[in-house]
Amino acid sequence: MKAKVLDFCRREGLFSPGDRVICALSGGADSVALLAVLLELREELQISVEAAHFHHNLRGTEADRDAAFCRSLCQGLQIPFHLGKADSTAYQSGESLELRARQLRYGFLRSLPCDRIATAHTADDNTETVLQHLLRGSGLRGLSGIPVKTEILVRPLLPVTREEIETYLREKALTWVEDSTNREDFCQRNRLRHRVIPALQWEQPGLHSQVFRQSCLLRREDAFLDRLAEDLLQKAQTGECCYDRQILLRADPVLCDRALRLLLRSFYPADLAMAHVEELRKLLQSAKPSAQLSLPRGLMAQRRYGQLQIRERRAWSFPTTALQIPGETIIEDTGVKICCFFCENLQNFANTPFHFAVKYDMITQSRIFVRQRQEGDRFLMNGGFHKSLKKLLIEKKIPCDLRQRLPVFTSGQALLGVGGIGVSADHRAEEGQPALIISIEI
């Protein structure tokens, strides 16, 4: 398995020499194997390895056991260990518990100073994901399965099956813990794992490896078609969010639909339903020179004779406002609420894009203000380099209609943090430090 992972990491360019890598450690077999193999490959890959565990406050004493196991494992391996903890049950109406837990977990992982975050997704997980997308109805992107890398997230175990992982752990005499919920059939993924996949493996014993190879092929083809669609959009673009109708319509209908899907993807964090793409194409084809189409989250697509334009139905604007500290600040007309409170000794805190801890001793001499983003805003990233906030919002796939509503926190000339992105690297409070906790609701 070690050789297989090393070859995959090099072929896909998952790491660069000198990378500080955080391994997401649940305590299960997959994540323990990931941590062990990355430690074995430290010298070949020229990386440093640390581990992080997130306690969701779910599953009672079993979750406490998992956190204790991960801490003990890292102590035995003599590597740095990071523990995050938050109440995953505090989620909003209409939001799934699974989604809330995932947001908190990845928010915590991204809050840690590192160059790469390695997660333990395997070939088995990829097969389950492909089947889920197949059942929902999906194009090439969904059937491509789990991405090998996204932003700073990397998945070194994607070509490895769970059977190979358990063999590796037995050879290394490594133990792990089992999540009891994995045995239950309350969610679709577990039902596929327990009922459907064994039947498919009876028909095709090498199922997981075969699906992974297919996913890699489809991912390359999907990326190629996306590049063609991006070229089409660039040729058609006549201004900001404005496109020449005839150039789009002269393209092959398949390529036109993909270009429209890419266009919508730049405004939304996830693909919209195909119905929205079809409605957008009908708008292009309409004989009415001033037709328009309402899209989710306050966006509108509009025909202006030979042009297609996508814009917000409402332009958001709010004045620079001093934060109530401690207390609650409500930004009128936006639906944004900001709560602030002090913490003298920060412990087991998980930063997320909308809930983060700022070093308060750095800003005690001036007030903290909240404002809209401005041209030229730059955000300090992990690693000590700045990135344009505009570019960062696009990379994070923040929906276009949310970008002007996201609060930017400043003190003097310093940008402390941004709702939806998190706290700036130079103002992030560390364990044991005095902190100001900023919590944002949008």
Secondary structure, 3 states (H helix, E strand, C coil): CHHHHHHHHHHHCCCCCCCEEEEECCCCHHHHHHHHHHHHCHHHHCCEEEEEEEECCCCHHHHHHHHHHHHHHHHHHCCCEEEEECCCCCCCCCCCHHHHHHHHHHHHHHHCCCCEEECCCCHHHHHHHHHHHHHHCCCHHHHCCCCCEECCEECCCCCCCHHHHHHHHHHCCCCCCCCHHHHCCCCHHHHHHHHHHHHHHHHCCCHHHHHHHHHHHHHHHHHHHHHHHHHHHHHHEEECCEEEHHHHHHCCHHHHHHHHHHHHHCCCCCCCCHHHHHHHHHHHHCCCCCCEEEEHHHEEEEEECCEEEEEECCCCCCCCEECCCCEEEEECCCCEEEEEEEECCCCCECCECCEEEEEHHHCCCCCCEEECCCCCCEEECCCCCEEEHHHHHHHCCCCHHHHCCCCEEEECCEEEEECCCEECHHHECCCCCCEEEEEEEC
